[in-house]
Amino acid sequence: MDYQKIIERIAEDVSPLLDKGEVASYIPALAGVSPSKFGIAVATVRGECFTTGDASECFSIQSLSKVFTLAMVMDRIGDALWERVGREASGNPFNSLVQLEYEHGRPRNPFINAGALVVTDCIILENHDPMRDLRGFVRTCAGNNTIGYDESVALSEKETGHRNAALAHFLKSYGNLYNDPGRVLDVYYHQCSLSMSCKDLARAFLFLANGGTDPVNGNIVCGLRQAKRINALMQTCGLYDEGGEFAFRVGLPGKSGVGGGIVAVMPGELSIAVWSPGLNTAGNSLAGFKALELFTTYTSKSIF
């Protein structure tokens, strides 16, 4: 299949959508990103890589980082995580305080912000230097030792992340945050500030297309069982309260971030990353969502 031709066609097809969404201006450091940016990268388990547009330009991956932290924690503490976090789709905004209080401090899943804060708390408990270890984990997955944190984005989130701070203190009040909330928030803001390109992300998610093993170098990133479950969680919870729509229109496990990135996985075949900063009302990339729908349409490939 000519993936290069397909993604170039997609880039042309979605170009009218690039000025339709809204960038995540509630994070000041992201407010100035041009909504005209658009990139796609496809990485296959055979080691191929296809790109078009701004696929090599780095951007703030935001909630895409939750997949990396989840993979680290699931591999290290296993099913103990599920005593603190659920596995069901939220049906509510990713930063809902109401849902966390209603469910007595046990987040619905690890991809909403409250659940990700619990996962980050586990990262801190399991690692002497969590930010160094997370950065190293991501660099290994992506095969790129230059990946790092964007300190300006991390600071911007710290200065304006009042709702995340409220979620952290809610969790602490229910006994579901073991470390100091300020410490957890600092690591969380840094993980969201990781700066990567579509090319980096497609490469970094390949282990989920290959049963937990990096098909390029043979490194075992996580077990087969963990990879299966991460894909399942991405399918049901990866697009926040738009997960059903993503399953209906795209039909692949995926994860989004308010930086405008979405990564999806075709188990056994490939991972695909798209970036377009303009977001829809659910906080997902407007053009990126459409691009992935067109990808599964043009290739006739999905998990269904």
N, C-alpha and C positions, 0 to 999 in steps of 0.2 A: 504494500500500500504506500502511495506517495504522500507521506505525512507533510513534507515540505510544501507541496502544492496545496494541500488541504488547509494548512494554517495560514498560508498567504491569502487564500480565498476568504477565509474567515475574517482576517484582519480587514480586508476590503469591505466585507458585508457589514461588519459592526461599526465601521467608521462614523456613520450618522448618529450613533448613540453616545459618542465620546463627550459631548457637551450637555448631555441630558441629566446626568447624575450630579450629586453634591459631594465635594471632598469632605473629609472628616475634620471640619473646622473647629470642633469642640476641643481638639488637641491642637493648640496653636502652632506647633512645629510642623503639622501636616497641612495647615490651612493654605500654605503657599505652593503646594504641589500642583503642577499643571494638569488639568483634567484631560488634556489632549494626549497624554502618554498612553501607550498601549503596547503590550508585548505578549508573546506566547513562546513557550518552550516545551518540547516533547522529548522525554528521555525514555528509551526502551530498555528492556531487560537484556537485550543483545548488545548494549553499549552504544547505541546510536543516539544522536542528539540533533534535533531540528529546531530552529528558532526563526522568529521574524519580529519586526518592529523593535521596540525598546526592551528586548528580552535580556540584554546584558546590563541594563541600568539597575542599580541597587535602590531599594525602597524599604520602608519600615514594614516588617512582616506582621507586626501586631499579633493577632490571635492565631495565626499560623504556627506560632511558637508553642502553642498548647499541645500540638501533636508531638513535638520533640520532648517536652517535659513529661508528658504522659508515657511515652515509650520508655524513658529513663526510669520512671517510678514503677511501672508495671513489671519491668524486667528485674527490678531490685527488691520490691516488697510484695509483688504478686497480688493475690486476692485480698490482702489486708486493706488495700486501698478502698475497696467497696464497702467497708464498714463506715467510711467517712463520706463517700460520694455515691450518688445514684447513677443509673445508666439509662434513664428515660429522657426523651425529648422534653424540652421545657414548655414549649407553646407560649412563652413569654419573652420579652426582650432580654438580651444577654446580660444586662446589668440590673435586673429586677431585684429590688429590696423586699418587695411584698412577698414574692414567692419564697425567698429564703426564710423570712419570719414565719410564714404559714407552715413551712416544712421543718421548723424547729432547728434550723442551722445545718441541715444536711442538704447540700446542693443537689439539684436534680441530675446533673451530669458534669463531667470534667471539662466541658468546653464552654459553658457559660462562665462568666467572670468569677462568681463565687466558687464554683468547682475548681477552676484553674488556680485560685488562691490556695485552696487546700492542697492541690498537687504541688504547687510551689513550696508550701510548708513542708511537704514530704521531701522535696529536693534538698531543702536546707538541712533537714534531719539526717539525710543519707550522705551528704557531701561536706567535706571540710571547707571547700571553697566553691560554693554552688555556681557562682557566675563564671568562674574559670572552667569548671567542669561542664556546664551547659554549653558554653562557647566551644569547648573542645569536642563535645559530642556532635554539635551541629557542623563544625568544620569537617569532622570525619565523615559524616553522612553526605555532605556536599562535595567532598574532595577538594576543598578550597580553604587553605590555611590563612586567608586574608579576611575572612568574615569576622565582623566584630559588632560591638554595640555603638549605636548613635547616641552619644551622651546628651546631645541637645534635645532629642526626642524623649529620652528617659527623664530629663529634668522638666520638660514641658508637661509630661504626664504626671509627674510628682506634684507640680504646682497647681494642676487643675483637676486631678483625679479624686475629687471629693466623694463621688459615689463609690469608687473602688475602696477608698478608705473606710467608708461606712460599712461596706460589705465585710471588710476584714475585721472590723470591730464587732459586727454582728456575729461573725464566726467565732471570734474569741469569747464573746459573752456566752455562747453555747458550748464552749469547751472543744470546738472543732478546729482550733488553730493553736498549735503548741508553741510556736515561736512568737516573739514580739510582733504585733501587726506592722510596725514601721519597718522591721527587717524584712518581713514577707513582701510588703509592698515595694520595697527597694529592688529586690530580686525580680519581682513580677514586672515592674516598669522596665527594667533592663532587658528581660527576655522579650518583651513586646517591641523593644527598640532595635532588636537585631536587624541589621541591614543586609539584604540579600537580593539577588536578581531572580527573574523567572528561571534562568538557566541553572542557578544554584538550587532553587527550590525543587525543580523537576528532578534533578539529580539526587537531592537529599531525601526525597520521598520514595525513591526507587525500592528501598528495602520493603516497603509495604506492598509493592507489586510483585515481590519475590519471596513471600513467606518469611519475612524478617531478616533475610540475608541480602547483603549488598551484592548485586549480580556483577558489578564491575571488578571488585577486588576480593570477593568471597568472605568478607567480614560478616560475622553474625551480629546484627544490631539488636535484635530481640528474638525471642522464640516464635515458632510458627503459631502457637496458640495466642500469644500476645498480638502478633500482627493481624491475625484474623479478627480479634476483638477490637483492635484500634480501627480497622476498616469498618467494622459493624457500627461503632460509635460515630465515625465520620458520616456514615450513610444516614444515621438517624438523627444526629445532633450537630453535625459539622457546620450547618448554615443557620444556626440559631433557630428562630421561630419561622424560618423559611425552608426547613429541611424537607418537608413534604413536597413543596413546589420544586425543589432541586431534584429530588428523587423522580418526580413525574416528568420533568423536562430534560434532565441530563442523564440520570440513571447510573451514576458512579458514586462511590464514596468520595466525599470532598470536605475540604475545610477552607473557610474564608477568614479574612482579616480586614479591619477597617482601613488599613493602608491601601486597599484596593486589590489585594492579591487573593486568588483562589487556586488551590491545588486539588486535583482529582486523580484517582488511581484506577487503572484497569488491571485487576489482579492477573498475574501471569504474563502481562504484556508491557505496560508502560505507566508512566505518570506524566501529567500535563499541568503546567503552571501558566496562569494568565494574570496580567496586571493591567488594571485600568482604575485610576483613583476615584472616579465619579461613582458614588454609592446610591443605591436605591433606599427606600424608606426603612428597610430591615437592616441596613448597614452592610449589605453585600454589593460587590462591584456590579454595576448595571450592565456594562458592556462585557465584562468578564463572564457573567452568568450566561448571557446570550451566546458568547463565543463557545462555551463548553456545551451548550445545547446543540449548536451547529456542528461541533466536533463529533458528537455521538450520532447526529443525524447523517452527516456526510460519510462517516466511516461505518455506519450501521453496527457500532459496537457499544454495548453497555453490559451491565451485569444481569440484566433482565431478558 
